[in-house]
Amino acid sequence: MDKNSPPPLRQAATVILVREKNNAFEVYLLRRSNKSGFMDGLYVFPGGVVDPEDKGLESWAPFVDMHPNEIEKQLGGIAFSVEDALSFSIAAIRETLEEAGVLIASTKGKTKKELDHICTLRLNTDLPKSWFRTKVMDERWTLSLSSLGKWSHWITPVLMKKRFDTRFFIAFMPEGQSCLADETETHHGIWLTPQKALEQNLDLSIPLSPPTVVTLTELLKYKSLNTLREELQTHSWGDPLSPRLVPSPNGPVILEPWDPMWDSDGEMDTSGFSKKILSPGACFSRIWCDNGVWKPVAV
């Protein structure tokens, strides 16, 4: 590959895990390891790359709770086949288990001991890549693809050192389970309302990744889990969101596709950005990295 070419896109899946709390809802965020090599030290939703073991419609069919036509209807989309919908969904469920310790699966016919075992086993750092696939199939778990809802489709900016083609799913926290960071890839898991998370990003206590800032801002309009559930009935993946990264001596800027300068090659003056920082909930199209913290700024 030409050294000047952008890094190749890797398929990835992310899960926005939500729960109801005090008549509102919260999301679960994890702090990425400082050694992760991508979004180091920032708070994100659980997620990761789609592995080869996550693929295979025929082999996974007996271990999911939806038929292919149902998968296509609920989780597919334009240029997103039922095979892709399945593999991204399997990756989403696996990564939520590996990073947050939550298994999105039916517990019918399963004991709490079996559930606890798989949630604890994921902490073993010597597990082979195929561990999840093997465990699910040997113990005949049924993964709850029906619990996933489609939310958004992100493509990492060209200038990033790692790039991902990522589907963001929403899932409701299963009853009787609790979240726990793996303390390897992720640390300090925390439940927060979207509003609180955005506020704590600006006060530097919960530094968020740019897609997380956008997603939490989108979620502000939903005041309860019921309104969010209703939205998911008709929500589509939408067009891929392909932000543009603009380097700057004062800190890089990410321009969202709806920014007026997104498709411009012109330089950007960031010298006054410290006076343009927006409060949580305000509409924005650009996010500025101010000493490691990504902050929405006005145009």
C-alpha angles and dihedrals in degrees: 000000000000109000088228093054118101116257113269119265116254121201113245141170131212130191124212098206112201136184137177119253127170094344091307131077136248134204128217118240131186130197112234118230116265086235097052095103093223127067087349113201095001127124115248141158117269112277150114147169126320108250125209087247089063091063132083119088094200096047095045096043096091091052102052129072098232135070117233093259090052091048090051092049097046103032108016128087147162109331088357109108127202088254090056092043089054097047094046089048093050089049090049092053094043094049092048088055095044096046104028103024094237122128115207096205142108113275093195108133091008127111125227087244090060091048092047091049096056091043090052096040090063088069091067105107093202097063117132119241090255096053096107095046091047094047094048094047098041093049094035098233118177111224114216104233086158088068091063124089126192117244117159146342118226131187117195117242116267095243095056115109090231124034132198139187097214135185115204112212128187120221131176116234110261116241118255096023133100134202124247127173116237091232090221110070092010138030139188106020114202138181115222138158112251089249094052092046092053091047092050090049089061093045088052097240097106107027108197133205115246096252088049090054090051094045095048090049089053090051094054091083092064111080098185142018089253093060089046091050090052091051092052091059090073104016114124132198089251124197117329111268107228110178122194122231115219116193117222135174088233093053132298122283128213115211116203117220091258093057114112091232097044094108096034125104092204122123120258125225106220097169093106098041094107087069093047100059110135128220120244113284096027117127113256142167102190134053122200125205105227109186093326098320119105110223129181111240134191121254 
